[in-house]
């Protein structure tokens, strides 16, 4: 809180720190309260003021927006855990492959590789 950057807003950020610690606090087997600070993450965004900082209760993603029409916030989101990239792969020589049936997608990928 003694930073030059956020020192002027120390009360604002102190409240956020206390909120975060209260959410992750637990009592160990000896009855001692513990607060694993490594469980708290800080996401930095360029171009915003320190006073525009918000406390997110839950999980926040720091991603770039592909279009200005994309929503900035999604409530009650359904999250899928996948083990492959969702990035579009560039096809050679401007070839475009459109797959209507998701079950055939892996077969197309194997054929193109």
Rosetta silent file (secondary structure, phi, psi, omega in degrees, C-alpha in Angstrom):
SEQUENCE: XXXXXXXXXXXXXXXXXXXXXXXXXXXXXXXXXXXXXXXXXXXXXXXXXXXXXXXXXXXXXXXXXXXXXXXXXXXXXXXXXXXXXXXXXXXXXXXXXXXXXXXXXXXXXXXXX
SCORE:     score description
SCORE:     0.000 S_00000001
   1 L     0.000   -5.043  179.999    0.000    0.000    0.000 S_00000001
   2 L   -93.391   11.497  179.847    3.039    2.262    0.110 S_00000001
   3 L   -67.627  147.750  176.385    3.392    2.235   -3.679 S_00000001
   4 L   -66.403  -30.808 -175.233    3.554    5.553   -5.516 S_00000001
   5 L   -73.691  -47.843 -176.450    0.972    4.287   -7.990 S_00000001
   6 L  -109.010    4.111 -178.397   -1.778    3.207   -5.592 S_00000001
   7 H   -58.320  -37.176 -179.801   -0.664    5.026   -2.442 S_00000001
   8 H   -68.771  -25.067 -178.978   -3.203    7.817   -2.956 S_00000001
   9 H  -110.107   32.901 -173.105   -5.996    5.225   -3.163 S_00000001
  10 H   -61.559  -35.112  179.079   -4.750    3.021   -0.318 S_00000001
  11 H   -66.671  -39.764  178.634   -8.146    2.881    1.432 S_00000001
  12 H   -60.579  -47.540 -177.623   -9.840    1.791   -1.811 S_00000001
  13 H   -77.397  -30.265  177.436   -7.330   -1.034   -2.384 S_00000001
  14 H   -62.289  -38.969  177.493   -7.112   -2.013    1.299 S_00000001
  15 H   -62.442  -41.310  178.384  -10.836   -2.769    1.212 S_00000001
  16 H   -63.411  -42.028 -179.106  -10.299   -5.017   -1.845 S_00000001
  17 H   -63.375  -43.167  179.537   -7.447   -6.855   -0.123 S_00000001
  18 H   -64.062  -42.751  178.116   -9.555   -7.493    2.973 S_00000001
  19 H   -59.122  -45.140 -178.515  -12.460   -8.772    0.824 S_00000001
  20 H   -64.424  -43.177 -179.672  -10.148  -11.159   -1.025 S_00000001
  21 H   -66.287  -37.497  178.375   -8.570  -12.466    2.175 S_00000001
  22 H   -63.711  -35.677 -178.738  -11.959  -13.031    3.796 S_00000001
  23 H   -71.864  -32.169 -176.399  -13.073  -15.147    0.828 S_00000001
  24 H   -99.509   -2.830 -177.826  -10.043  -17.464    0.829 S_00000001
  25 L   -67.346  140.768  175.605   -9.586  -17.695    4.610 S_00000001
  26 E  -145.039  166.925  178.265   -9.962  -21.139    6.160 S_00000001
  27 E  -108.033  128.051 -178.930   -9.231  -22.793    9.490 S_00000001
  28 L   -79.603 -176.156 -175.819   -6.598  -25.525    9.561 S_00000001
  29 L   -66.705  -20.999  178.474   -6.738  -28.710   11.661 S_00000001
  30 L   -87.611   -0.249 -179.761   -5.179  -26.908   14.641 S_00000001
  31 L    84.989    9.595  179.854   -7.966  -24.329   14.625 S_00000001
  32 L   -90.467  135.897  176.510   -5.713  -21.549   13.322 S_00000001
  33 E   -73.884  135.141  179.351   -7.074  -19.223   10.621 S_00000001
  34 E  -125.057  147.603 -179.979   -5.011  -19.322    7.404 S_00000001
  35 L  -134.498   93.526 -178.333   -5.138  -17.042    4.367 S_00000001
  36 L   -72.686   94.484 -174.640   -3.273  -18.469    1.326 S_00000001
  37 H   -59.903  -27.945  179.228   -2.382  -15.205   -0.441 S_00000001
  38 H   -66.141  -11.623  177.056   -1.175  -17.080   -3.548 S_00000001
  39 H   -79.302  -10.672  179.873   -4.833  -17.921   -4.168 S_00000001
  40 L   -98.293  129.216  178.825   -5.502  -14.248   -4.966 S_00000001
  41 L  -115.571  145.462  177.144   -4.646  -13.078   -8.492 S_00000001
  42 L  -114.931  121.657  176.489   -4.322   -9.531   -9.779 S_00000001
  43 L  -101.391  129.970 -178.561   -5.141   -8.892  -13.432 S_00000001
  44 L  -105.163  135.800  178.391   -3.740   -5.682  -14.880 S_00000001
  45 L  -122.240  130.938 -179.427   -5.439   -3.791  -17.700 S_00000001
  46 L   -79.488  146.419  173.693   -3.720   -1.013  -19.614 S_00000001
  47 L    88.636    1.861  179.048   -5.428    2.308  -20.222 S_00000001
  48 L  -112.818  157.110  178.299   -7.683    2.332  -17.175 S_00000001
  49 L   -83.776  160.013 -179.337   -7.340    4.360  -14.003 S_00000001
  50 H   -63.388  -32.450 -179.865   -6.585    2.723  -10.670 S_00000001
  51 H   -69.796  -16.258  177.540   -9.985    3.857   -9.352 S_00000001
  52 H   -85.547    2.790  178.651  -11.726    1.789  -12.070 S_00000001
  53 L   -63.938  144.802  179.460  -10.368   -1.394  -10.466 S_00000001
  54 L  -130.204  152.205  175.601  -13.011   -3.906   -9.465 S_00000001
  55 L   -96.594  122.440 -178.762  -13.066   -6.869   -7.130 S_00000001
  56 L  -104.996  117.977  177.958  -14.275  -10.022   -8.896 S_00000001
  57 L   -88.061   99.014 -176.974  -15.735  -12.654   -6.617 S_00000001
  58 L   135.526 -134.608 -174.976  -14.986  -15.816   -8.581 S_00000001
  59 L  -121.716  130.121  179.493  -12.883  -16.349  -11.688 S_00000001
  60 L  -120.308  141.077  176.778  -11.837  -13.665  -14.171 S_00000001
  61 L  -106.618  136.662  177.523  -10.197  -14.165  -17.568 S_00000001
  62 L  -103.160   87.752 -176.053   -7.766  -11.637  -18.981 S_00000001
  63 L  -122.046  159.452  175.035   -8.454  -11.982  -22.718 S_00000001
  64 L   -86.320  151.806 -179.822   -8.422   -9.685  -25.695 S_00000001
  65 L   -94.141  125.491 -178.488  -11.682   -8.764  -27.369 S_00000001
  66 L   -78.335  -28.959 -178.152  -11.897   -9.824  -31.018 S_00000001
  67 L  -143.004  146.701  177.842  -14.847   -7.539  -31.781 S_00000001
  68 L   -67.626  -16.260  179.756  -16.373   -4.503  -30.102 S_00000001
  69 L   -82.254  -11.055 -179.914  -19.728   -6.294  -30.333 S_00000001
  70 L   -69.824  144.306  178.955  -18.595   -9.060  -27.968 S_00000001
  71 L   -68.986  145.899  178.924  -20.032   -8.883  -24.435 S_00000001
  72 L   -87.213  -26.749 -177.980  -17.663   -7.650  -21.718 S_00000001
  73 L  -135.695  138.897  177.415  -19.408   -9.568  -18.916 S_00000001
  74 L  -128.054  122.080  178.741  -21.262  -12.887  -18.928 S_00000001
  75 L   -98.878  145.819 -179.488  -23.392  -13.912  -15.955 S_00000001
  76 L    56.017   44.633 -177.868  -24.247  -17.550  -15.204 S_00000001
  77 L   -72.587  148.776  172.922  -21.756  -18.729  -17.828 S_00000001
  78 L  -101.529  128.332 -173.410  -21.329  -22.389  -18.667 S_00000001
  79 L  -112.597  130.193  177.788  -17.644  -23.316  -18.801 S_00000001
  80 L  -104.924  135.083  174.666  -16.217  -26.198  -20.839 S_00000001
  81 L   -98.697  112.112 -176.497  -12.875  -27.803  -19.958 S_00000001
  82 L  -122.997  159.737 -179.082  -11.240  -28.815  -23.240 S_00000001
  83 L  -117.848   31.975  175.299   -7.802  -30.078  -24.156 S_00000001
  84 L  -143.734  159.956 -176.579   -7.410  -28.518  -27.612 S_00000001
  85 L   -77.900  140.650  175.711   -6.967  -25.018  -28.963 S_00000001
  86 L   -95.094    1.978  178.844   -9.958  -23.036  -30.162 S_00000001
  87 L   -67.374  140.653  177.198   -7.708  -20.800  -32.268 S_00000001
  88 L   -70.486  134.886  176.760   -8.446  -20.932  -35.962 S_00000001
  89 L   -92.412  135.363  179.518   -5.736  -22.728  -37.921 S_00000001
  90 L   -75.055  129.583  177.961   -4.686  -21.074  -41.163 S_00000001
  91 L   -88.433  151.534 -179.227   -5.346  -23.260  -44.159 S_00000001
  92 H   -74.841  141.567  173.165   -2.846  -23.366  -47.050 S_00000001
  93 H    56.406   33.193  175.590   -3.561  -21.442  -50.261 S_00000001
  94 H    70.955   20.565  179.317   -6.847  -19.959  -49.012 S_00000001
  95 L   -74.028  136.850  178.250   -8.600  -23.323  -48.654 S_00000001
  96 L  -122.838  128.682  179.565  -11.713  -23.205  -46.489 S_00000001
  97 L  -115.029  125.617  178.310  -13.237  -26.317  -44.921 S_00000001
  98 L  -114.172  124.117 -179.446  -16.770  -26.166  -43.522 S_00000001
  99 L  -112.569  121.860  179.633  -17.903  -29.051  -41.323 S_00000001
 100 L   -86.224  -29.143 -176.536  -21.623  -29.372  -40.590 S_00000001
 101 L  -107.397  112.649 -178.080  -21.350  -32.417  -38.326 S_00000001
 102 H   -58.739  -26.444 -179.671  -19.132  -31.923  -35.223 S_00000001
 103 H   -69.781  -19.657  179.753  -18.501  -35.673  -34.993 S_00000001
 104 H   -92.373   -3.795 -175.370  -16.658  -35.535  -38.354 S_00000001
 105 H   -60.026  -45.831 -178.235  -14.373  -32.664  -37.283 S_00000001
 106 H   -64.398  -36.699  178.223  -11.523  -34.858  -35.994 S_00000001
 107 H   -63.495  -39.695  178.081  -11.557  -36.946  -39.196 S_00000001
 108 H   -66.192  -42.333  179.470  -11.178  -33.776  -41.270 S_00000001
 109 H   -61.726  -42.220  179.834   -8.310  -32.567  -39.060 S_00000001
 110 H   -64.550  -39.486 -179.408   -6.487  -35.922  -39.444 S_00000001
 111 H   -67.645  -36.239 -177.885   -6.913  -35.864  -43.199 S_00000001
 112 H   -78.983  -20.783 -176.401   -5.585  -32.283  -43.460 S_00000001
 113 L   -76.223    0.000    0.000   -2.531  -32.921  -41.229 S_00000001
